[in-house]
Amino acid sequence: MSKKKKAVSRRPIVIGIPRAMLYHRYSVLWDSFFSGLGIGTVVSEPTTKGILEEGTSYAIDEACLATKIFLGHVKSLIGKCDYILIPRISNFGLQRSMCTKFEALYDMTVNTFRSTGQKFLSYNVDVKHRQDEEKAFLEMGIHLGFHRKEVQKAYKRAKKAELEDVKQKVKEQERLYQLPKTKILLAGHSYIIEDAYIGRPIQRMLERMDAVPIRADLTERKSALERSLKLSPTLKWEINREIAGGIYKKRNNVDGIILLSAFPCGPDSMVNEMIVRRNNGIPLLNLIMDGQDGDAGVETRIESFIDIIGFKKGKL
């Protein structure tokens, strides 16, 4: 009598995802990919003062504000999941590099929390060395114990979901340009603009002043990269190029531009200076967030900026 083989049962895996850094850019891709494999995810809570302070205690003084916030989110997930996802994204090809922090983030974080016993998960995107995103996801899925075909299927579905999400968000942004209000192009990384503690309050301030914040980073990425070459043919940071391309396309359709960055971001300090110098007369405000308590000073600057725009339009 032949013995029946017992079905192999997998213990459900739970992946922790920090709500920081590249989360707002890739959340749909990550969630769709893991859910397609039957993997559960847990996302850290929105940024608070406590999360920032926790992350600051683990970071070196020279770390940028975004890195300090990220470490705080990682700390909040420790012990709540099997793995914490921290991708390593180096580049997408020539002239398409990411900030070096995205190359070092995994190693830095694993070393910082090495004594906690927490496991970490990563995937490596480095097109210059023939490691594109699909290959990186395939290797990650196989590492988690899944078959190649099911991983490929999950990735393709997830990528489709991501592209549809970006397309929908771009459409929603386009509608904002039709509103009969003061329109402000908010230019910054999604991990700054979308952060509950440092970016969202800026958007709410503008809305209270009856202005419409429109994000420069929510744009069709490929065409944004091409447009950025008109501002600078040597600009190499991928996301900065997208933001610059978004500004170049829409700068004549808004009443003002706010450059929003985190202290002390190296790429932003150089790219924003270029944008300021090549600005064609549109009112522009350069805001550098440092995570200090209170936003009265920032709100005063934004109020003055809106007043300048109103004066220019003859409304004051």
N, C-alpha and C positions, 0 to 999 in steps of 0.2 A: 504494500500500500504506500503510495507516494504521500509524502508529507507536504502540507500546504505551507507556503512561505508566508510568514507574518509580514504585514505591511509595516514599512518603516515610518514611524511617526516623528515628525520634527517638533521640537519644543519651540513654541512661538518666540521669535526674536523681537526685541524692542530696541529701536534706534533712537537715541536722543539727538535732537537738533537744536543748537543754540539759535535763539532769535536775534542774531547779530551778524555782522560782516556780510557774507553773500547770501544769507537766508532770504532776503526780500527779492533777490534776483533769481534764485533757483528753487524757491520753496515748492512751486508747482511741479517742477521736474523731479525733485527728491521725493515728494509725497506720492506722486503718481508711480514712480519707479518702485518704491518700497511696497506700496499697497498692491501693485501688480504681482509682486512676489509673495504676498501674504504676510509681509513684515509690518508690525505695528510701529508707530512713531510717537514720540512725546516731544513737544516743543516747549522750550522754556518760556516763562511768563514775560510780558512786555517789560522793557527796561524801567527800573526805578532808581531812586537815589541809592538805595541799599545795594542793588546789583552793581552800580558803578563803583561804590566805595569798596565792595568786596573784590571786584576786579582790580582796582587800583592797588589794593594791598598785595596782590600777587605780581603786579607788573613792575618793570623797571621805570624809573622816573622819566626816561626819554621816550617811552612808548606813547604812541598817539592815543587820543581819546577813544577811538573806535576799538583799538586793541584792548584797552582797559575794560571797556564795556563787554567785549567778547569773553574775556577771561571770567568776568562776573557771571555771565550766562552759563559758561561751562561748569563753573563751581556749583551753580544751582541745579545742575542735572546729575551730578555725581551720585551714584548709588540708586538712581531711579530708572536705569536702563542697562541693557547688555553692552551696548557700544554708544559712543558719542561720535557723530560724524564731523570730521574736519577735513575737507578736501584740500589737496595741494594742486593749485592751478598756476602753472608757470607762464604759459603762453599759448596762443592760437596760431602761431606762425610768425614769420618775419614782420617786424614793426607792429606786432600785436601782443606785446608783453603785458603781464599783470604786474601790479605793485609787488615788490619783493616780499612784503609781509604775507602775501598769499602763498608764497613758496615756503616760507619758514613757519607758518602758523601751526601746522601739525606737530613738527618737532618741538617747537617752543612750548606748546600746550602739554604735550605728553611729558616733557621734562618737568614742567612746572607742577604737574599733578601726579608725578611718578610714584609717590608714596601712598596714594589713595586706593590702589588696586583696581581702579576703573579701566576698562578696555576702551580703546579708540578705534575708529574705522576711517579709512581714507580712500580716495581715488586720485590718480595722478594724471593731469592733463599737461602734456608737453609736446606740442605738435612738431617743434623743431627736432625732436628726437623720436618722431613717428609714433607718438602716443596721443591720439585724438580722444575726444570725449567718449565716443561710443566704445572704443577699446578699453578706456579706463573704467567705464561702468561694467563692461563685460568681466573684466578681471575682478572687480569688487564683488559682483554677484557670485562668481565661481568661488571666490574666497569664502563667501558666506555659506557655501554648500549647495548651490543651485546648479542645474544643468545649463549648458551654454545656450540652448535653444530657448528655454524659458526666460533667461536673462535678456537675450536679444529682443524677444517679444515684448518684455516689460519695458526695456529702454525705448524702443520705437514708439510704443503707446505714450510713454511719458514725454518724449520729445515732441510728439504731435500735440499733446495737451499743453506743453509749455509755449509752443509757437502760437497756438490759438489764444492762449491767455494774454500774451504780449500784444497780439493783433487787436484783441478786444480792448485792452487798456489804452492803446494808441487811439482807437476810435473814440473812446470816452474823453480823452484829452482834447481831441479835435473839436468836440462839441463846446468845450469851455471857451474857445476863441470867439464863439458867436455871442457870448453873454455881454450885455451892455453895461459892463462894469470895468473898473480899473483892473487890468490883467498884468500879473507879475510872473515872469518866468523864473522858477525856482531851480537853480542849477547846482546839483550836488549828487553824491553817491546815494543810492537807495538806503544803505545802512545808516546814513545820517538823516535824510529827509523823512524816512519812515520810522525812525526810532521814537518810541513813545516819550522818552525823557528829553531829548535834545532837538528833534526835528519836527515832530507833530505839533508842539507848542507854537512853533513859528507859523505853521499853516493856519492854526486857529487864530493867532494874532491878526494875520492878514484878512481872514474871513470876518473877524469882528470889525475891521476897518472897511468893510464892504469892498474888499479887493478879492480877486480870484487867483489863487496860487495854481500855476500850471507847471508841471515837472518837465524839465528839459531832457531828463534821462529816459522818459517813456516815449520812445521813438523807434521807428523801424531801424534795427541795429545795423544792417548791412549798408543802407544808404547813408546813415549817420557817419559811419566810418569813412565813406567816400567823401562826404561833405567836409569832414574835419581836415582833409588835405588842403582845402582852400585857405584855412587858417594857418596851418603849419604842416608841411610835408614830412617833418621829422618827428612829430609827436608820436610816441610809441606806446603809451599806456592805454590798454584797450578801453576801459570804462571812461577814462578821461576823454578819449577820442570820441566816444559816443555822445558824451555830454556836450563837448565842443561842437560836434556836428548838429546836435539838437538846437543849440543856441544859434548857430549860423543860419539854420533853416527858418527859425521862428522869431528872430530878434526884431524884425520889422512888423510883427503882428502883436506885439505886447507893448505895454506902457513903461515897463521897467524890468530890470534883471537883478535878482539877488543870488550872489555866489555864496553857497553855504558849505562850509568845510569844517573839519575837526582839527584842533591843534594837537601836535604840529605835523600835519600831513605834508610830506616832501613833494610828491607829485602835484597835489593841489596848489601848493604855494607857487610852483613854477607855471603851471597851466593857467591858473587864475590871473597871474600877473600878465601873461600873454593876452588873455581875453580882455582885461582892463585896457591894455595899451592899444588893442585893435578894435575897441568899442567904437561904434559909429555915432556917438552922441546920445544914445539912449541912457536915461538915468540908471545908474548901477550902484549897488550896495554890496560890499564884500564883508560877509559875516563869518567870523571864525569862532566856533564854539569851543569852550575849554572846560565845560562841565561844572563851572562854579555855581554855587547856590544863588537862586533868585534870577529872574529874567526881566527885572524892571529896566535895566540899562539897555538890553536888547530891544525891548518893546519901545523905548524912547527913540532909539535909532530907526526902527521901522516906521514909527509914526512920522518922524521927520522926513523920511524917504517918501512916504505916501503924500505928505504935504508938498514936497518938491515937485512930485509928479502932477499933483492937482494944480499947483501954481503954473507949471509949464503948459497945462491944458486949459488954463484960464478959468479954473474953477475956484480959485482963492483970490 
